[in-house]
Amino acid sequence: MSGDTPVNELSFRIHHTMLPVADLDRSIGFYTRLLGMKAMGRRTDETRKVEVGHVGYGDRDSQPSFELTQDIGESAPAEVVPTGIHVGIHVNDLQRLCDVLESERVKFLQPLKGTPGKRLTAWIRDPDGHALELVEVHAG
């Protein structure tokens, strides 16, 4: 495979991934309170009839974020259809996180499984049904 492409001199990074949500406040609360993200900004786009909130780890200028987008038009749906994709999130203590998520009645698609100290995973759904793969990762 050749490394020569028409974009060799350009630099890239993932900026954001959009997830449709039915209730922006509820979704921002879920990601910040239960998954340790921080709110990175919020705006209303009257032209597109959406309200948008960004959440993530770090700052929006240097780190990717989730762009949570709520339809605010007259015919906005009360629920959204999950995208069918999933997002992976690393955490340093998955057992502790799963205990918190269970106590908060978060829906698990797959409970915690794996070998402690090697690889632990769990799958959950966010409030709008989007699948999240949680993976325990240790520094070093």
N, C-alpha and C positions, 0 to 999 in steps of 0.2 A: 504494500500500500504506500503510495507516494505521499509525502508531506507537502507537496506543492499544490496549493489551491489558490483560487482567485482572491481569497480573503486572508492570506497569510499575514499580512501587515496589520490586520485589525485585531482588537481585543474584545472579548465577550464575557458576559456573566449572566446568570439567570437573575432577572429583576423581581418578578412576581409571578404567582400562579393564581388565577381567578377562580374563586369558588362562589357559586350562587347561594344566597341564604334567604330565608324567609323573614328573619328578625335579626337585624344587624346588632342591636344591643345584646341580645342573647348569645349570638355567636362570638362577639368580641369578649364577652364575659367568660364563655367557655374556654377559649384559647388563652386568655390571659390568666384567669384564675386557676384553671386545672392543668394547663400545659406549659405554664411559665413564660409565655410570650408577652411582649409588651405592645401596647397600642402605638402605632407608628404614624398615625394621621387618619383624618376622616374628612370627607367632603360630600357635597351634594352636586350632582350634575343634572340640572333641570332639563337640558336639551335631550339627554338620553333617558331621563326619568328614572335615575338610580341614585342610591346613596351608597357610598363606598367607604370602607374602613380597611386600613392595612394593619396587620399584626405580624410579629416575627421576633427573631432573636437578634439583637443588635440594632443598628440604625439603618434606615431605609436607603441611605446613600451607598452603603457598602455591603449590605446583607440582603438576601432574597426575603420576600414577604408573601403572605397570603393576602390577596385582594378580595375581601369579602364584599360581595355586591348584592344589594337588596333592591328589587324592583319597587319603585314608589309610584308607578303609573296607576291610572284609574282601575285597570283590570289586573293589578298585581296578584299573583297567586298566594294563597294562604300557606302553601307548602311548596318546596322546590323538589324537583326530581334529582336525586343524586347523580353525579357526573359519570359514575362507572369507573373512575380512576381511583387510585389510592395514593396517599402521600406517606413517606416514611419519616419518622421522627426518632432521633437518638436521645436516650436518657441514661444517666449514670446509675440509677437505682430503680429498675423497673418494678420490682416487688413492691416497693414503697409507693410508687405511682399507681400501680394497680389497686392497692389497698384504698388509696384516696378515691380513685375512679369508681370502685365498687361502692364505697360509702356514699358517693354522689349519685348513684344509680345510673351511671353511664352504661350504654349498651355495648356489651362485648360480642364481637363476631367470633373471636377465638380467645379463650382465656390464656393466661400466662403459661408458657411452655418452654422447655429447653433445659440446658444445664447451667446452673449458677456458676458464675466465673468464666464461662465460655461463651454461650449465646443464649439469651433469653429473648422471646418475642411475645407480643400480644397484639390483637387487632380489636379496634373499637370503632364506633360510629360517632361522629359529631352530632350536634342537635338537628342537622339537616340530612343526616344519613350518609354523609361522605365517609368513606373508609380511611382509617388511619392505622398504619403499621407502626407499632412502638417497638424499638429495638434497644436492648441494653448495650451500651458501649462504654468502655473504660479508657481514660486517658493513658497514653503511653503504649 
